[in-house]
Amino acid sequence: MTNHRPALYKIAEIRQIEQAAHATLPHYFLMQRAGTAAAEYARRLLGNHDDVAVLALVGPGNNGGDALEAASQLAHYGLHVSIYMAGDPEQLPADAQQALQHAQGSPATFIDHAAIGASAWALVIDGLFGIGLTHAITGDMSDLIRQINALHCQVLALDVPSGLNADSGTLIGSNNDGGIIQATHTITFIGDKPGLHTCDGRDYAGEVIVSDLAIDPQLFPSASIQLNHVALFSAELRSRRHNTHKGSYGDVSVLGGAHGMVGAAILAARTAANCGAGRVFVACISEAPAYDSAQPELMCRLAAHIDFDSTTIVAGPGLGDSRTAHDFLARAITAHTPLVLDADALNLVSVEAGLQQKLVAREAPTLLTPHPLEAARLLDFTVQQVQADRIGAARALASRFNAIAILKGSGTIIAAPGTNGGIVINPTGNPSLATAGSGDVLAGLCGALLAQGWPAWETALAAVWLHGKAADNLVQNGSGPIGLTASELIPPIRTVLNQLVLQQRTHIITPGVPLQS
C-alpha cells in the first residue's frame, strides 16, 4: 500500500507521473486504486471496527471522486457511511462521475448539511480539494471546514488537507485556519509532497503515509527534493578506532561571547564537546570566563588568542553587532577551515557587503543556519516571503552565499549551492525546539561533525536530523514540549548519535527501516 522512498515531488511532477500512468492505464483505474488505499487505511484507523459512523466530504473535483470511491468501498465493508456532496454532482469530472455512480449503488447514505452536526462521527474523510486548489476557500465551504475542525474525531485527508499548498506547505490564500482542514492523518497519492512536511504542513497534515497506487517506478523522475533520513548520511557514522587521541577528532572554536551573552557560546561549545570534537574553545570577543563549571573540559579564551586557521569555527552565538564582532567575523570567514555561521554572524553578514564578498569567495566548507527572520535579512526579503516559499528561500541562500543553507523552522530545509543543488526537508523535531538556545545547540553540533572530518552536506543532514530526533525522544519521555530548555537537548543528541553509530556497525541503514530510539 505504501512506499518508503524519501523522494518528494512537487505538483507539476505529480501531474507528469499521473499523465504517464494514464497513458498505459484506464483513467478511472488510478481513482479506484486511490479509493481502495484510502478505504484500507481508514479501516486501520478505525481498528477494523464496523459499527462506527464515517462521513465522506466530496468536493467538486477528482479529489471528491477519490472520497466517493473510498466511501462506497467502506460501505460495502459494512461501515455506516454517510456522504455529503459539497459541490454540484453534475459538475464532477468524468472519473468522479463514475465514482459517484459506484457510491449511489452502495449502501452509503447521502446526507444534507444539517445532518453533519446531528451525528457522532468516528472518522471524517476529507475529499473537498486536492493539489489543484489555487484560491482561498471562503463562504459556505469555509464554514463547512470550520464545522469539521470542531468535531472531536479523526480526520483523514486524501492527498493533502483541503486548503494546504502541496508545494510550499502554506495555507492557500488565507492567513487563518478557517479555510483549511485540520487532519489527524493524510494519505497522499502517487508520491509524497514537500508541503506536507514544512511550514504549516506539519500542523495540518497530521501523520502522513504514501500510496504510490502501484504505478510503475520507472515513471517516477529522479527527485530533486528528499525527506531527510539516516540513510542519507549513514556512510559517515563510523566507529572510533582504539588507536586515536583527542587530536584525531579536531578542534572547535565557538566565536561569540560578547558581554552578557556568553551563555549562547557556552551552549554551542558544550554541544560540540558532547558530540565528539577533540577539543573545544570558547572564543570570547569580550572578557572570557575562567572556566565553565558545568563543563570544565571547555577552554575559555579571548578570541584574539585563537588561531582561526587551525580550528573549525562556529561563529555567531552571542557575538553581538559591535565593530569588534565584525572584525573577528571577517577573520573567521577568511580562514581556510570549516565554518558555521549562526545568529549574530548572519546578521552582520546581511548588512555588510564586504563580509558577503569574503563569504562567497570561501573554498573551505561553510554552513549557514538562519531562522526565517535571519534568512529574510540575508535575502532582503520579508519573513512572509521566506515562509511563503521556504524551499526557494533556502535554495537562494545557498546559491547567493556559496554555502550549505539550513533554513530552520517547522520542516527545516537543507539546501546545497549550485543550480542543481540538492534540497532536503527534515521530518524530525517538534515545538519544544522553539526555545532560546536551541539554534546554538544545532550550530555546535554542526561544528563537532565538521571537526571530525564529516563532509559539509552530510554534516548538515545529520545535525538537523539528530537535533530534531533528540527533541522527539525527550517529548516522548515526557520532558516537553512545554518548558524544554536547550541544554536538555545535549545529552540525548549524544545518545542518539552513538546509537546510530552502533546500528550502522551492525546492519545497513535504509529508508523505511525503523530505528531504535
N, C-alpha and C positions, 0 to 999 in steps of 0.2 A: 504493500500500500504506500509506503513512504520510501523516500531515498535519503541518504545521509551525505550527499555531495555538499561541500561547503560553498558551492557556487551560488552567487546572487545575480539575478537578471533584472534589468530594467524593463519597463513596459514595452518599449519598442522591440527588445529582444524576445520577449514572451510572444508578442504578435508574430514575429518571424518564425519561431518554433511552431506555433499553432498553425500558421498557414502551411508550413512544410508538412505537418502531420495531416492536415486536411487533404493534401494532395494525394495521399495514399489511403485515407480512411473516409467512410461516410461522415458527413458533417455532424450528425446527431450522436455519433459514436462517442466522441470526447465528452459531450454533455452527459451522456449516460454513465460514462466512467466516473465523471466528477460527482454525479449524484450518488453512485454506488460508494465511492470513497467517503463522501460526507455522511451517508447513512451508516456505514460501518463505524466511523469514528464517533458519531452521535450515540450509537448503541454502547460503545465502550464508555463514553462519558456517563451514560445512564446506568452503568453496571449491568447491562443486558436485562434490566427490569422492563417488562412490557406494560405494566399497569400504571403508566405515567402519561402526562399530557405534554405534547410537543406543539409549539407554534412555529410555523414557517412563514417568514415575511418575504413576499415576492415583489420585486421591483420590475421596472419596465424593460429590462434588457436580458441578456443571456445569463447574467448572474441570477436573475429571477428564475430562469429555466433550470439552473443547477439546483435551486432550492425546491422547485416543483418536483424534479426527479428524485431528490433525496426524500421529500415528504411522501411521495407515492410509495417508495420502497419501504420506508418506516411504517407506513400504514399497513402495507402487506405483511410486515413482520408482526403486526398485532398491536402496535402502539396507538394511543389515542392522538391522532394528528389533526391539527386544525391549520388551515391555510388562509392567510389574509393577503388579498391582492391589493397592493399599494399603488398599482398603476392600471391603465386601461388594458384589459386582456387582449383586446383586438389589435393593440399596437405592439404586441410582443413579436420579436424576430421569429423567423421560421422554425429554428430548432426549439426555441422556448415554447412555441405553439404546440409542437409535438409533445413536449414535456407536460404542457397543460392538459392535453388530451389524456395522457397517462394518469395524471393526478385525478382528473374527473372520473376516470374509470376505476379508481382505487377506493378503499374505504375512508379516505381522508375526508374531512368536513371543511367546506368553505364558509368562513365567518365574516361578519361585518366588524367595523371598528369598535363598536360598543362592547362586543364580546371579549375583546382583548383584556379589558380590566376586570372582567367577571369571572375569570378562571385563574387557577393556581398552576403555573407552568413549571415543569421540571427543566425544560430546555427551550430556548428560542433559537431558531436558525435564521441568521441574517443573510438574506439574498436580495437586499434592496439595490445596492450599487456595487459594481466591481471596479476593476482597474481603469475602466473607461471614463469614469466620472471626472469632469473638468470644471464644474461650477459648484458653488456653495449649496448645501441642502437647506432650504428655507420652507416657510409656510407649514402646510399640513404635514409634510414629510418630516420636517424638523420636530414638530410636535409629537409625531409618532415615535421618533427616536428618543426624545426625552421620556416618553412613557415607558419605552422598553428599558431604558437605562435605569429607571426607578424600580424595576421588578427585581425581586430577590431570587434569581435563578441563574443557571449557567446560560451563556450566550455564545453560540458557535457562529463565527463569521466565515463566510465562504469566500475564499481568495484573499480578500482584505476586509477589515471592518469598513462598513459603508461610511464614506466621508474622509478616509485617510488616503493621502497620496502615496502610492506604492513605490515611487522612486525616491522621494525625499523624507517620508515619514512625517510630513507636516499635515495639518488639517486643511482640507481643501476650501479655500475662500472663507475661512472663519477663524476668529480668534477666541472662540469659546467652545465648550463641549456640546452645545445644543445641536450641532449638525454632524455628529459622528457617533457611531455605535461603540459602546464600551463592551468589548468582547472579553470573555474569560478564556476563550480558545479560538484559534484561527486555523483552518485547514486551507493551505494555499496550493494552487494547482499549477501543474507543468514544471515550474521552478520557483525557488524561494525569491523573495523580493527584498531589496535593501531597505525600503521604507518600513518594513515590519520590525526592523532591528535598530533603528536610530531615531533620534528626535522624539516625537510624540508616539511613534510606533510601538515602543515597548510598553507604554502606558495603556494603549487601546487595543493591542492585538492579543494580549494575554499569552498563553502557551501556543507556540507555533509548530505545526507539523506540515510536512510537504508531501503531496501526492503528485508524482510525475505523470500520472494517467497512463502508465506503461508505454509512453512514447519512446520510439527508437532513440537510444542515447546518441547515435550518430547525427541526429538532427539538432543537438544542442551545440551551440558555438562555444568556443573557449571563453570562459568567463573573465571579464576584466575586474570584477568585484567579487570578493570572497568573504565568508564568515570566518572569523579567527578561530583557530583550532590548534591544539598542541602539535598536531602533525606538521603544521607549517613551520615550526621552529625546533622540532624534536631532535634534529641532527646535531644541535649544539648542546644537548643535555648529556654531557659526558661525566662519567665517574672520575674522581680525583685519584691520581696516582699516589702511591705512598712516598715515592722519592721526589717530593716537592717541598717548597718553603714559601714564606709569605711573599717573596719576590716573584714567585711563579704566577701570582694572581692579580698583580697590578696594583697601582695606586689610584685613589680617587681624591680629588681636592674639590671641596664644595666652596665656591666663591660666593660670599654673601656676608651676612653677619654685620650689617650696619648697626649703628647704635639703637638699642631697643628692639632689634629684630634678629637676634642671634638664634632664637628658637627655631626658626624656619631652616636655617643652615644645619642646626643640630639634628633635626628630624631627617633631613636628606642624608646626612653623614651616618647616622645610626642605621638607616636602611642599607646604605652601601656596605657597612661593616657586617651587618647580619646576613647579607645576600652574597657574600663571598669575596669581596675585594680584599687584597692582601694587607694594605694599609690605607687608612682614611684620614685626611686632613680637613679640619675646618679652617678655611682661609678667610679670615675676617678683615674687612676693609676698615673697620674701626677697632676699638680695643678688643683683644681676644681674651676669652675667659681662661683661667688657669687650666681647667680641665672640665670634662663632663662627668659629674658624679655618678650618673646612671649608666654611662658607657665610657669608663675611663680609658678604654683602648683607643679612643679617638685622640688625635693630636691637634691641639688648637694652636694656630699660628696666625701671625699677621700676614695678610695676602702678599705683602711686599717680600716676604721671606720664602715664597713658594716658587719653585722652578716650573713654570707652566708648560715647558717643553718635555717634561718627564712624567707627566701625570694625566690621567683622564680628568676632565674638568666638568663639573656640574655648576653652571653659573646662573645665579638669579635668586635663589631662596634668601629672602631678607637682604637683598643687595641695595635696595633704595634707588634713588634717582639723582644722587649727587654727582658733581664733577669727578670726584674720586672713584665712584662706582663706574662711571663712563670710561675712565682711563684704564681701570683694571679689566673691564669687559673687553676693551679694544685689545689688550694684551692676550686675553684668553682666546679671542676669535682668531688672532694671527698666529697662535701656537700651532704646532704641527702634530697635535694629539687629538684624540676623540673629544667631542664637546657636546654637552647637553645644555640647551638654553631654556630656561623656565622663568616664569613670574616677572620680576623686575628687569631681568636681562631682556626679555621680549619687549617690554615697554620702552626700554632705552633704544633698542634697535628700531622700533616703529617710528621714532621721531628723529633719528639721526641717519642721514644718507650715507655718511662715511662708514658707519658701522654696517649698514646694509651692503655696501660695496665690498667691504672686507669679508663679510659672511658669504656672499656669492662666490668670492674668489677662493674660498677654502677648498682644500683637497682632502683633508682628513675627515673621518665620519662626523656628521653633525645631525643632531636630533633637536627638533623644536617641539615643545609640549604646551601649547596655548589652550586656555579655555576660550569660549566663544568671544568674550569681550577682548581678550588679548589678540585673538585672531582678527577681529574687526579692526583693531588699531593697526595691526601689521598690513592689512589689505586695504586700509582706508575705506572700509565698509561700515555699515551699521550692524549691530548684533542681529537684528531681524534678517538682514541679507545673508549673514553667515548661516543662521539656523534654517533659513528657507532652502538652502542647498548646501548641506554640510559636506557632502561628497565633493562638490565643486569647489568649496572653500578650502578643504584640505588639499585638494589637487593644486589649487592656485598657490597655496603657501609653499608646498614642496617645490613647485616649479620656479616660483619667484626667488626663493632663497637658497636653492640648490641644496636642499636638506630633506631628511625624512620628517614629515609633519605628523604629529599626534594631536588631533583635534579632540580635546576631551569633551565629555558630556555623556548623555544617555546614548549608548551605542557609539563609543569612541571610534573615530575614523583614523586609520593609519594610511598615509599616502607617501609613495616614493616619487622622487623628482623625475622629470623627463616626460615627453609626450605619451609614452607608453607605460608610464609608471603605474605600479600596482596600487590597488585600493583594497583595504581590508576593514571590515566592521567588526568590532569586538562585542561578543554576546555576554561576557561576564560582568559582574558588578551590579550595584543596587543603590538606592538613595542614601545609604549610610556614607557613601563616598562624598556626599555634598557637605563637607565639613572642612574647617580650616586646617591646613597642613597636609591634606590628602595628596595634593599635587606635589608637595615637597617630597613625600614618600616615593611617589612614582618617579620623580627625577633622580632620586638617589638610587633607586632600583635600576634605572637605565644606566647610570654611571657604573654601578657594580658589574653589570654584564659586559659593558664595553671594556672595562678594565681587565676582565678575564679573557678578552680576545674574541668575544662574540661579534659577528658582523652586525652592522648597524640595523639592517632590516629585521633580522631575527631578534635583535635586542628589543626593538620597538614592539614587535608582536608578542614576545614573551613577557615583557614588562607589563604591558597593558592587561594581558590575559591573567597573569599572576596577581596583579593588583586587584582586579575585579574578583577573581576566584577566592582570594583571601577574605574579601568583604562578604562574599556569598557564604563562605563557611562560618564566619562569625555570626551572621544573621541566622543561619540555620541552627546554630548552637544557642541562640537566644540573646546574643550580645549586639543588639541593634535591630533595625536600622537607626532608631532614635537614640541619640546621645553617644554613638560610637565616635571615638576620637582617633585621630590619625596615627598616634603612636601605637594604638592597639593593633594596627594592621601589620606591623613589622614582624612579630613572631610567626603569625600564620603564613605570611608570604614565604618566610624561610622554610616553614614546614612543607608547604605545597611544592616549592622548588625542589627540595630533597626527595619528596615522594615521586615527582616526575622523573628525576634522575634514576631513582631505583626502578621505576616501571620501565623506563627506556632501556635499562640494562637487562631486564628480564623478558621483555617482549616488545614487538614493534607497535608503536602508537599509530593508529589510523583513525580517520574520521568515522564517527558512529560507534566507536568502542568506548563505553563508559569508563571514566577514571575514578579510582577510589579517592575520596576526599580526606 
